[in-house]
Amino acid sequence: MMKGISMNPMVRRAATILAASALGVLAFAAPASAHVTIAPVEAEAGSYARLDFRVPNESDEASTIEVEVNLPKETPLASVRTKKIDGWKVETKTRKLDKPIDLHGRKVKEAIGTIIWTADSDKTGIQPGEFGEFPITAGPLPDKGTLVFKTIQTYSDKSKSEWIDEPNEDGSEPEEPAPTLKITPAKGGGHHGGTTTGDDDDADDADDHADDEDEAAGSGTTILAAVGTGLAAIALVVAVLAFLARQRGSAAKP
């Protein structure tokens, strides 16, 4: 009767390390959630920030063809700018404010209340297994609190996902959470401290800062790719060692 050939301890140890490393990379790379979120999740009081609405497609068959973001009514934002996205049209709807906002010495009586991005076609929409990013710059941000951006996601099959639930008081996540932005205390000085000189310049600064963050994110993706390549190399070495162990085991048989 043939006896099973045990794997060389060194090979077994290498395989264990490889498996643990692969699981760690997968856990790091996996998305934290499947609902619409804002990046960053925090911004300084009084600042002009770039906000990226990240929209995952949760359907297995339909594409996302419309994203509607409703800006908070209680804390209107005097300056909001959108960015062109290939394959999408953007529409903004303004609303009259109950109380005018003072923006660098001028009274703002209307503010953007809703932003709607619409795909040119199903093919240019967000496909199954993908996500899209819809950036804006907005400010000046209020002094404190958490801003809630209720969002409605429409699919090509006419179904909708309504991300409109506000945060629970106990800190738990609601069933259909709306994207939120936490306001942190200003560090003082410059446009982040609220002593701004012009909303256009501040919005441009927010864009530039966000572009730097995008480059950093790209570097992170490159690092992940490098780690993946390294793990593939380790897997190849383990496979070769296992093959050699089997060959030695076969040769040792009478």
Secondary structure, 3 states (H helix, E strand, C coil): CCCCCCCCHHHHHHHHHHHHHHHHHHHHHCCCCCCCEEECCEEECCCCEEEEEEEECCCCCCCEEEEEEECCCCCCCCEEEECCCCCEEEEEEEEEEEEEEEECCEEEEEEEEEEEEEECCCCCCECCCCEEEEEEEEECCCCCCEEECEEEEEECCCCEEEECECCCCCCCCCCCECCEEEEECCCCCCHHHCCCCCHHHHHHHHHHHHHHHHHHHHHHHHHHHHHHHHHHHHHHHHHHHHHHHHHHHHHHCC
